[in-house]
Amino acid sequence: MLNSFMFSDCPTRCPICERPLDSPVRLPCGHMLCDVCVTELLMCSQNNCDFQIPRDYKYQPEQDKIE
């Protein structure tokens, strides 16, 4: 599990639900949400992004270079 405090560009709270961002997920559009919101939402609504989250989207944190 990733902790948001480990990454300088990661917000401390999910911009959707405003809960602490304990398990951040970076979407292909570049926005970061909590893992719960990613599984519950079908679209990124951050800043009118409207990126459609694929139903089979699997975040692979080991491949993400969050800094």
MARDODREN-776083 format. One record per atom (N, C-alpha, C): residue in one letter; atom name; x, y, z. Coordinates in Angstrom, 2 decimals. Atoms other than C-alpha are relative to their C-alpha. Layout:
<pts>
{"a","CA",{X,Y,Z}}
...
</pts>
This chain:
<pts>
{"m","N",{0.84,-1.17,0.00}}
{"m","CA",{0.00,0.00,0.00}}
{"m","C",{0.89,1.24,0.00}}
{"l","N",{-0.75,-1.24,0.06}}
{"l","CA",{1.29,3.45,-0.90}}
{"l","C",{-0.56,0.99,1.00}}
{"n","N",{0.45,-1.07,-0.88}}
{"n","CA",{1.13,6.31,1.54}}
{"n","C",{0.30,1.32,-0.67}}
{"s","N",{-0.13,-1.25,0.72}}
{"s","CA",{0.58,9.78,0.14}}
{"s","C",{1.13,0.88,0.53}}
{"f","N",{-1.04,-0.86,-0.53}}
{"f","CA",{3.09,11.40,2.48}}
{"f","C",{1.38,-0.35,-0.54}}
{"m","N",{-1.28,0.42,0.54}}
{"m","CA",{5.87,9.51,0.71}}
{"m","C",{0.35,0.74,-1.30}}
{"f","N",{-0.20,-0.59,1.31}}
{"f","CA",{5.44,11.51,-2.52}}
{"f","C",{-0.29,1.49,0.05}}
{"s","N",{0.14,-1.45,-0.09}}
{"s","CA",{5.93,15.25,-2.89}}
{"s","C",{-1.11,0.54,-0.88}}
{"d","N",{1.04,-0.52,0.89}}
{"d","CA",{3.44,15.66,-5.78}}
{"d","C",{-1.37,-0.60,0.27}}
{"c","N",{1.25,0.67,-0.32}}
{"c","CA",{0.70,13.64,-4.14}}
{"c","C",{-0.79,0.82,1.02}}
{"p","N",{0.81,-0.72,-0.99}}
{"p","CA",{-2.18,15.46,-2.41}}
{"p","C",{-0.19,-0.85,1.26}}
{"t","N",{0.20,0.73,-1.25}}
{"t","CA",{-2.88,14.51,1.21}}
{"t","C",{-1.43,-0.51,0.14}}
{"r","N",{1.40,0.43,-0.03}}
{"r","CA",{-6.64,14.15,0.60}}
{"r","C",{-0.47,-0.26,-1.42}}
{"c","N",{0.59,0.29,1.30}}
{"c","CA",{-8.62,12.66,-2.25}}
{"c","C",{-0.83,1.20,-0.44}}
{"p","N",{0.76,-1.18,0.44}}
{"p","CA",{-10.02,15.55,-4.34}}
{"p","C",{-1.49,-0.31,-0.24}}
{"i","N",{1.40,0.37,0.22}}
{"i","CA",{-13.29,13.61,-4.83}}
{"i","C",{-0.74,-0.16,1.32}}
{"c","N",{0.71,0.30,-1.26}}
{"c","CA",{-14.28,12.25,-1.40}}
{"c","C",{0.58,0.75,1.20}}
{"e","N",{-0.68,-0.77,-1.04}}
{"e","CA",{-11.84,14.37,0.68}}
{"e","C",{0.46,-0.82,1.19}}
{"r","N",{-0.57,0.85,-1.05}}
{"r","CA",{-10.78,11.38,2.77}}
{"r","C",{1.52,0.03,-0.13}}
{"p","N",{-1.47,0.07,0.10}}
{"p","CA",{-7.07,10.98,3.60}}
{"p","C",{0.40,-0.93,-1.15}}
{"l","N",{-0.43,0.75,1.18}}
{"l","CA",{-5.26,9.72,0.51}}
{"l","C",{1.07,-1.01,0.40}}
{"d","N",{-0.92,1.03,-0.49}}
{"d","CA",{-3.72,6.59,2.03}}
{"d","C",{0.48,-0.92,-1.12}}
{"s","N",{-0.35,0.88,1.12}}
{"s","CA",{-3.74,4.56,-1.20}}
{"s","C",{-0.24,0.74,-1.30}}
{"p","N",{0.21,-0.80,1.21}}
{"p","CA",{-3.28,7.01,-4.08}}
{"p","C",{0.11,-0.83,-1.27}}
{"v","N",{-0.03,0.64,1.31}}
{"v","CA",{-3.99,5.89,-7.62}}
{"v","C",{0.12,1.11,-1.03}}
{"r","N",{-0.14,-0.99,1.06}}
{"r","CA",{-2.68,7.91,-10.54}}
{"r","C",{-0.69,-0.56,-1.25}}
{"l","N",{0.71,0.40,1.21}}
{"l","CA",{-5.04,7.72,-13.50}}
{"l","C",{0.83,0.35,-1.23}}
{"p","N",{-0.74,-0.34,1.22}}
{"p","CA",{-3.76,7.80,-17.09}}
{"p","C",{-0.10,1.49,-0.37}}
{"c","N",{0.14,-1.44,0.27}}
{"c","CA",{-5.04,11.41,-17.26}}
{"c","C",{0.91,0.83,0.90}}
{"g","N",{-0.93,-0.69,-0.88}}
{"g","CA",{-2.55,12.29,-14.49}}
{"g","C",{-0.56,0.38,1.35}}
{"h","N",{0.60,-0.34,-1.28}}
{"h","CA",{-5.03,12.97,-11.68}}
{"h","C",{0.19,-1.14,0.99}}
{"m","N",{-0.16,1.00,-1.05}}
{"m","CA",{-4.64,11.18,-8.36}}
{"m","C",{-1.24,-0.02,0.87}}
{"l","N",{1.18,0.22,-0.83}}
{"l","CA",{-7.62,9.74,-6.49}}
{"l","C",{0.30,-1.13,0.96}}
{"c","N",{-0.17,1.14,-0.89}}
{"c","CA",{-8.01,7.29,-3.65}}
{"c","C",{-0.47,-1.26,-0.71}}
{"d","N",{0.36,1.27,0.65}}
{"d","CA",{-8.36,3.64,-4.56}}
{"d","C",{-1.50,-0.28,0.08}}
{"v","N",{1.44,0.22,-0.15}}
{"v","CA",{-11.97,3.60,-3.28}}
{"v","C",{-0.76,0.76,-1.09}}
{"c","N",{0.69,-0.80,1.02}}
{"c","CA",{-13.06,6.42,-5.61}}
{"c","C",{0.24,-0.57,-1.39}}
{"v","N",{-0.29,0.57,1.31}}
{"v","CA",{-11.34,4.80,-8.59}}
{"v","C",{-0.89,-1.21,-0.26}}
{"t","N",{0.83,1.18,0.21}}
{"t","CA",{-13.27,1.57,-8.05}}
{"t","C",{-1.49,0.35,-0.08}}
{"e","N",{1.42,-0.37,-0.01}}
{"e","CA",{-16.58,3.42,-7.51}}
{"e","C",{-0.39,0.92,-1.16}}
{"l","N",{0.30,-0.96,1.06}}
{"l","CA",{-16.33,6.06,-10.25}}
{"l","C",{0.29,-0.59,-1.37}}
{"l","N",{-0.28,0.40,1.37}}
{"l","CA",{-16.47,5.54,-13.98}}
{"l","C",{0.66,1.13,-0.78}}
{"m","N",{-0.56,-1.13,0.69}}
{"m","CA",{-15.15,9.00,-14.82}}
{"m","C",{0.72,0.90,1.00}}
{"c","N",{-0.73,-0.95,-0.84}}
{"c","CA",{-12.54,11.36,-13.38}}
{"c","C",{-0.69,1.35,-0.12}}
{"s","N",{0.70,-1.29,0.02}}
{"s","CA",{-14.39,14.51,-12.42}}
{"s","C",{0.88,1.13,0.54}}
{"q","N",{-0.92,-1.00,-0.52}}
{"q","CA",{-11.32,16.39,-11.22}}
{"q","C",{0.22,1.10,-1.03}}
{"n","N",{-0.23,-1.17,0.86}}
{"n","CA",{-11.16,19.89,-12.76}}
{"n","C",{-0.62,-0.19,-1.39}}
{"n","N",{0.71,0.23,1.27}}
{"n","CA",{-13.72,18.95,-15.47}}
{"n","C",{0.79,-0.87,-0.96}}
{"c","N",{-0.85,0.88,0.81}}
{"c","CA",{-11.35,16.25,-16.72}}
{"c","C",{-0.84,-0.90,-0.91}}
{"d","N",{0.89,0.91,0.74}}
{"d","CA",{-14.07,13.77,-17.79}}
{"d","C",{0.71,-1.18,-0.66}}
{"f","N",{-0.68,1.19,0.49}}
{"f","CA",{-11.50,11.03,-18.43}}
{"f","C",{-0.82,-1.21,0.42}}
{"q","N",{0.77,1.19,-0.32}}
{"q","CA",{-13.45,7.78,-18.63}}
{"q","C",{0.93,-1.08,0.52}}
{"i","N",{-0.82,1.02,-0.62}}
{"i","CA",{-11.94,5.23,-16.26}}
{"i","C",{-0.45,-1.36,-0.52}}
{"p","N",{0.39,1.31,0.49}}
{"p","CA",{-11.91,1.81,-17.94}}
{"p","C",{-0.42,-0.92,1.15}}
{"r","N",{0.49,0.90,-1.06}}
{"r","CA",{-13.85,-0.79,-15.92}}
{"r","C",{1.09,-0.98,0.44}}
{"d","N",{-1.05,0.96,-0.33}}
{"d","CA",{-10.83,-3.10,-16.06}}
{"d","C",{1.33,0.68,0.36}}
{"y","N",{-1.23,-0.72,-0.32}}
{"y","CA",{-8.31,-0.39,-15.04}}
{"y","C",{0.66,-0.59,1.24}}
{"k","N",{-0.79,0.53,-1.12}}
{"k","CA",{-5.63,-1.88,-12.84}}
{"k","C",{1.21,0.89,0.19}}
{"y","N",{-1.13,-0.87,-0.31}}
{"y","CA",{-3.24,0.53,-11.20}}
{"y","C",{1.19,-0.84,0.40}}
{"q","N",{-1.22,0.73,-0.33}}
{"q","CA",{0.33,-0.74,-11.03}}
{"q","C",{0.99,0.98,0.61}}
{"p","N",{-0.84,-1.00,-0.66}}
{"p","CA",{2.10,1.41,-8.42}}
{"p","C",{1.50,-0.22,-0.20}}
{"e","N",{-1.42,0.25,0.18}}
{"e","CA",{5.45,-0.29,-9.00}}
{"e","C",{0.51,0.58,-1.31}}
{"q","N",{-0.41,-0.59,1.28}}
{"q","CA",{5.47,1.15,-12.54}}
{"q","C",{-0.15,1.51,0.01}}
{"d","N",{0.21,-1.44,-0.08}}
{"d","CA",{4.48,4.67,-11.43}}
{"d","C",{1.16,0.65,0.72}}
{"k","N",{-1.10,-0.74,-0.61}}
{"k","CA",{7.24,7.12,-10.67}}
{"k","C",{-0.57,1.28,0.62}}
{"i","N",{0.58,-1.16,-0.69}}
{"i","CA",{5.35,9.40,-8.25}}
{"i","C",{1.10,0.71,0.75}}
{"e","N",{-1.04,-0.78,-0.69}}
{"e","CA",{7.68,12.17,-7.12}}
{"e","C",{-0.53,1.35,0.39}}
</pts>
